[in-house]
């Protein structure tokens, strides 16, 4: 299934991705950002915060935004 992924980390980017059916938000995060901690990010689907066990649907819009920015006070 296809969804829109918006990554606001660093320079940021947006792209359409194909993911497997029954992919959860947690699995999506692990696949896309394997060396990062989910606790350091706000993850939204269709502009709404969701639990990590939320199952992604076709045409969802997933946004990952860091909550901690290096160098910021």
DSSP file (Angstrom, degrees, kcal/mol; ACC not computed):
  #  RESIDUE AA STRUCTURE BP1 BP2  ACC     N-H-->O    O-->H-N    N-H-->O    O-->H-N    TCO  KAPPA ALPHA  PHI   PSI    X-CA   Y-CA   Z-CA
    1    1 A X              0   0    0      0, 0.0    18,-3.0     0, 0.0     2,-0.4   0.000 360.0 360.0 360.0 157.2    0.0    0.0    0.0
    2    2 A X  E     +A   18   0A   0     16,-0.2    57,-3.4    14,-0.0    58,-0.3  -0.827 360.0 164.8-109.7 140.2    1.1    3.6   -0.6
    3    3 A X  E     -A   17   0A   0     14,-2.5    14,-2.9    -2,-0.4     2,-0.5  -0.949  37.6-108.5-144.5 166.4    1.5    6.4    1.9
    4    4 A X  E     -Ab  16  61A   0     56,-2.6    58,-3.0    -2,-0.3     2,-0.5  -0.876  29.7-161.2 -99.9 125.2    3.1    9.8    2.1
    5    5 A X  E     -Ab  15  62A   0     10,-3.0    10,-2.2    -2,-0.5     2,-0.5  -0.931   6.0-172.2-110.1 122.8    6.1   10.0    4.5
    6    6 A X  E     -Ab  14  63A   0     56,-3.4    58,-2.5    -2,-0.5     2,-0.6  -0.966   2.5-168.6-116.9 116.3    7.2   13.4    5.7
    7    7 A X  E     -Ab  13  64A   0      6,-2.8     6,-2.0    -2,-0.5    58,-0.2  -0.920   9.5-178.2-108.3 114.8   10.4   13.5    7.7
    8    8 A X        +     0   0    0     56,-2.9     2,-0.4    -2,-0.6    58,-0.2   0.177  45.6 117.1 -96.5  16.7   11.1   16.8    9.4
    9    9 A X  S >  S-     0   0    0     55,-0.3     3,-1.8     4,-0.1     2,-0.2  -0.705  86.8 -29.4 -86.8 133.9   14.4   15.7   10.8
   10   10 A X  T 3  S-     0   0    0     -2,-0.4    56,-0.0     1,-0.3     3,-0.0  -0.438 138.8  -4.4  64.2-126.2   17.4   17.7    9.6
   11   11 A X  T 3  S-     0   0    0     -2,-0.2    -1,-0.3     1,-0.1    -2,-0.0   0.708 101.0-144.6 -73.1 -20.7   16.8   19.1    6.1
   12   12 A X    <   -     0   0    0     -3,-1.8     2,-0.3     1,-0.1    -4,-0.2   0.298  20.8-167.8  73.4 154.7   13.5   17.2    5.9
   13   13 A X  E     -A    7   0A   0     -6,-2.0    -6,-2.8     2,-0.0     2,-0.4  -0.968  13.2-141.6-166.1 165.3   11.9   15.6    2.9
   14   14 A X  E     +A    6   0A   0     -2,-0.3     2,-0.3    -8,-0.2    -8,-0.2  -0.996  26.5 158.1-136.2 142.2    8.6   14.1    1.7
   15   15 A X  E     -A    5   0A   0    -10,-2.2   -10,-3.0    -2,-0.4     2,-0.4  -0.986  40.9-110.5-159.7 151.6    8.1   11.1   -0.5
   16   16 A X  E     -A    4   0A   0     -2,-0.3     2,-0.3   -12,-0.2   -12,-0.2  -0.728  40.6-172.5 -83.7 135.2    5.5    8.5   -1.4
   17   17 A X  E     -A    3   0A   0    -14,-2.9   -14,-2.5    -2,-0.4     2,-0.5  -0.939  23.0-133.8-128.8 150.7    6.4    5.0   -0.1
   18   18 A X  E     +A    2   0A   0     -2,-0.3     2,-0.3   -16,-0.2   -16,-0.2  -0.916  32.2 175.8-100.7 127.9    5.0    1.5   -0.5
   19   19 A X        -     0   0    0    -18,-3.0     2,-0.1    -2,-0.5     3,-0.1  -0.880  33.9 -92.7-128.1 161.3    4.7   -0.4    2.7
   20   20 A X    >   -     0   0    0     -2,-0.3     3,-1.2     1,-0.1    -1,-0.0  -0.379  47.4 -98.2 -70.4 148.7    3.3   -3.8    3.6
   21   21 A X  T 3  S+     0   0    0      1,-0.2    -1,-0.1    -2,-0.1     3,-0.1  -0.320 109.6  29.7 -59.0 151.4   -0.3   -4.2    4.7
   22   22 A X  T 3  S+     0   0    0     34,-0.4     2,-0.4     1,-0.2    -1,-0.2   0.627  81.5 155.0  69.0  16.4   -0.7   -4.4    8.5
   23   23 A X    <   -     0   0    0     -3,-1.2    33,-2.9    33,-0.2    -1,-0.2  -0.615  32.5-145.8 -73.4 128.2    2.4   -2.2    9.1
   24   24 A X  B  >  -E   55   0B   0     -2,-0.4     4,-2.5    31,-0.2    31,-0.2  -0.486  23.5-110.9 -88.8 164.9    2.2   -0.5   12.5
   25   25 A X  H  > S+     0   0    0     29,-1.8     4,-2.5    26,-0.3     5,-0.2   0.901 119.8  53.9 -59.4 -41.3    3.6    3.0   13.2
   26   26 A X  H  > S+     0   0    0     26,-2.2     4,-2.2     1,-0.2    -1,-0.2   0.924 110.3  44.9 -60.7 -46.3    6.2    1.4   15.4
   27   27 A X  H  > S+     0   0    0     25,-0.3     4,-2.3     2,-0.2    -1,-0.2   0.895 111.5  53.3 -65.9 -40.3    7.4   -1.0   12.7
   28   28 A X  H  X S+     0   0    0     -4,-2.5     4,-2.2     2,-0.2     5,-0.2   0.927 109.8  48.3 -59.4 -45.7    7.4    1.9   10.1
   29   29 A X  H  X S+     0   0    0     -4,-2.5     4,-3.0     1,-0.2    -2,-0.2   0.933 111.4  49.5 -61.7 -46.5    9.6    4.0   12.4
   30   30 A X  H  < S+     0   0    0     -4,-2.2    -1,-0.2     1,-0.2    -2,-0.2   0.878 112.8  48.1 -60.3 -38.7   12.0    1.1   13.0
   31   31 A X  H  < S+     0   0    0     -4,-2.3     3,-0.3     1,-0.2    -1,-0.2   0.879 120.2  35.8 -69.5 -38.6   12.3    0.5    9.3
   32   32 A X  H  < S+     0   0    0     -4,-2.2    -2,-0.2     1,-0.2    -1,-0.2   0.794 132.1  24.7 -87.6 -30.5   12.9    4.1    8.4
   33   33 A X    ><  +     0   0    0     -4,-3.0     3,-1.8    -5,-0.2    -1,-0.2  -0.516  67.5 164.3-135.3  65.3   15.0    5.3   11.3
   34   34 A X  T 3  S+     0   0    0     -3,-0.3    -1,-0.1     1,-0.3    -4,-0.1   0.705  76.3  47.4 -63.1 -22.5   16.7    2.2   12.7
   35   35 A X  T 3  S+     0   0    0      2,-0.1    -1,-0.3     0, 0.0     2,-0.3   0.302  99.1  86.0-102.2   9.6   19.3    4.1   14.8
   36   36 A X  S <  S-     0   0    0     -3,-1.8     2,-0.5    -7,-0.2    -3,-0.1  -0.711  74.6-122.3-109.7 160.2   16.8    6.6   16.4
   37   37 A X    >   -     0   0    0     -2,-0.3     3,-1.8     1,-0.1     4,-0.1  -0.883  11.5-143.3-101.4 128.6   14.7    6.4   19.5
   38   38 A X  G >  S+     0   0    0     -2,-0.5     3,-1.8     1,-0.3    -1,-0.1   0.783  98.2  69.4 -61.0 -25.7   10.9    6.9   19.0
   39   39 A X  G 3  S+     0   0    0      1,-0.3    -1,-0.3     3,-0.1    -3,-0.0   0.729  93.6  57.9 -63.6 -20.9   10.7    8.7   22.3
   40   40 A X  G <  S+     0   0    0     -3,-1.8    27,-3.0    27,-0.1    28,-0.9   0.325 103.9  64.0 -91.2   7.4   12.7   11.6   20.7
   41   41 A X  E <  S-C   66   0A   0     -3,-1.8     2,-0.6    25,-0.3    25,-0.2  -0.956  70.9-135.2-134.5 148.9   10.1   12.1   17.9
   42   42 A X  E     -C   65   0A   0     23,-3.4    23,-2.4    -2,-0.3     2,-0.6  -0.926  27.9-163.0 -98.0 120.7    6.5   13.2   17.5
   43   43 A X  E     +C   64   0A   0     -2,-0.6     7,-1.0    21,-0.2     2,-0.3  -0.926  10.9 179.3-111.5 122.3    4.9   10.8   15.1
   44   44 A X  E     -CD  63  49A   0     19,-2.7    19,-2.7    -2,-0.6     2,-0.5  -0.905  18.5-157.2-122.5 149.9    1.6   11.8   13.5
   45   45 A X  E >  S-CD  62  48A   0      3,-2.7     3,-1.4    -2,-0.3    17,-0.2  -0.993  86.4  -9.3-125.3 123.1   -0.7   10.1   11.0
   46   46 A X  T 3  S-     0   0    0     15,-3.1    -1,-0.1    -2,-0.5    16,-0.1   0.894 131.1 -56.9  54.3  42.3   -3.0   12.4    9.1
   47   47 A X  T 3  S+     0   0    0     14,-0.5     2,-0.4     1,-0.2    -1,-0.3   0.508 118.3 105.8  71.2   9.0   -1.9   15.3   11.4
   48   48 A X  E <  S-D   45   0A   0     -3,-1.4    -3,-2.7     0, 0.0    -1,-0.2  -0.952  75.3-114.6-120.2 136.6   -3.0   13.5   14.5
   49   49 A X  E     -D   44   0A   0     -2,-0.4     2,-0.3    -5,-0.2    -5,-0.2  -0.433  40.7-170.1 -62.1 142.2   -0.8   11.8   17.2
   50   50 A X        -     0   0    0     -7,-1.0    -7,-0.2    -2,-0.1     2,-0.1  -0.928  25.3 -99.3-133.5 157.0   -1.4    8.1   17.2
   51   51 A X    >   -     0   0    0     -2,-0.3     3,-1.9     1,-0.1   -26,-0.3  -0.369  38.5-110.7 -71.5 158.7   -0.4    5.1   19.4
   52   52 A X  T 3  S+     0   0    0      1,-0.3   -26,-2.2   -27,-0.1   -25,-0.3   0.700 116.1  58.4 -66.8 -18.2    2.6    3.0   18.3
   53   53 A X  T 3  S+     0   0    0    -28,-0.2    -1,-0.3   -29,-0.1     2,-0.1   0.357  74.6 128.5 -92.7   7.4    0.3    0.0   17.6
   54   54 A X    <   -     0   0    0     -3,-1.9   -29,-1.8     1,-0.1     2,-0.6  -0.429  59.3-131.9 -61.4 131.2   -1.8    2.0   15.0
   55   55 A X  B     -E   24   0B   0    -31,-0.2   -31,-0.2    -2,-0.1    -1,-0.1  -0.784  22.4-123.6 -90.3 121.8   -2.0    0.1   11.8
   56   56 A X        -     0   0    0    -33,-2.9   -34,-0.4    -2,-0.6     2,-0.3  -0.302  24.7-152.4 -66.0 146.9   -1.2    2.3    8.8
   57   57 A X    >   -     0   0    0    -36,-0.1     3,-1.9     1,-0.1    -1,-0.1  -0.809  32.0 -79.6-117.5 158.0   -3.8    2.5    6.0
   58   58 A X  T 3  S+     0   0    0     -2,-0.3   -55,-0.2     1,-0.3    -1,-0.1  -0.300 116.5  16.7 -55.7 138.5   -3.5    3.3    2.3
   59   59 A X  T 3  S+     0   0    0    -57,-3.4    -1,-0.3     1,-0.2   -56,-0.2   0.539  88.1 150.5  71.7  11.1   -3.0    7.0    1.6
   60   60 A X    <   -     0   0    0     -3,-1.9   -56,-2.6   -58,-0.3     2,-0.6  -0.340  43.8-134.6 -65.0 156.0   -2.1    7.8    5.2
   61   61 A X  E     -b    4   0A   0    -58,-0.2   -15,-3.1   -56,-0.0     2,-0.5  -0.957  20.9-164.4-115.5 109.7    0.2   10.8    5.7
   62   62 A X  E     -bC   5  45A   0    -58,-3.0   -56,-3.4    -2,-0.6     2,-0.5  -0.848   5.2-172.5-101.8 124.5    2.9   10.0    8.2
   63   63 A X  E     -bC   6  44A   0    -19,-2.7   -19,-2.7    -2,-0.5     2,-0.5  -0.969   5.9-169.0-119.2 129.4    4.9   12.8    9.7
   64   64 A X  E     +bC   7  43A   0    -58,-2.5   -56,-2.9    -2,-0.5     2,-0.4  -0.972  11.9 175.3-120.2 118.2    8.0   12.3   11.9
   65   65 A X  E     - C   0  42A   0    -23,-2.4   -23,-3.4    -2,-0.5   -56,-0.1  -0.979  30.2-120.1-125.8 129.7    9.3   15.4   13.8
   66   66 A X  E     - C   0  41A   0     -2,-0.4   -25,-0.3   -25,-0.2     3,-0.1  -0.415  13.2-162.8 -67.3 142.4   12.1   15.5   16.3
   67   67 A X  S    S+     0   0    0    -27,-3.0     2,-0.5     1,-0.2   -26,-0.2   0.622  81.3  52.9 -95.3 -17.4   11.2   16.7   19.8
   68   68 A X  S    S-     0   0    0    -28,-0.9     2,-0.5     2,-0.0    -1,-0.2  -0.980  70.8-165.3-120.0 125.2   14.8   17.4   20.7
   69   69 A X    >   -     0   0    0     -2,-0.5     3,-1.9    -3,-0.1   -60,-0.0  -0.946  24.7-120.2-114.2 121.6   16.9   19.5   18.4
   70   70 A X  T 3  S+     0   0    0     -2,-0.5     3,-0.1     1,-0.3    -2,-0.0  -0.303  97.0  19.5 -60.2 136.7   20.7   19.4   18.8
   71   71 A X  T 3  S+     0   0    0      1,-0.3    -1,-0.3     2,-0.0     2,-0.3   0.276  95.7 119.2  88.3 -11.7   22.2   22.8   19.6
   72   72 A X    <         0   0    0     -3,-1.9    -1,-0.3     1,-0.1    -3,-0.0  -0.622 360.0 360.0 -86.0 147.0   18.9   24.2   20.8
   73   73 A X              0   0    0     -2,-0.3    -1,-0.1    -3,-0.1    -3,-0.0   0.454 360.0 360.0 -99.9 360.0   18.6   25.5   24.3
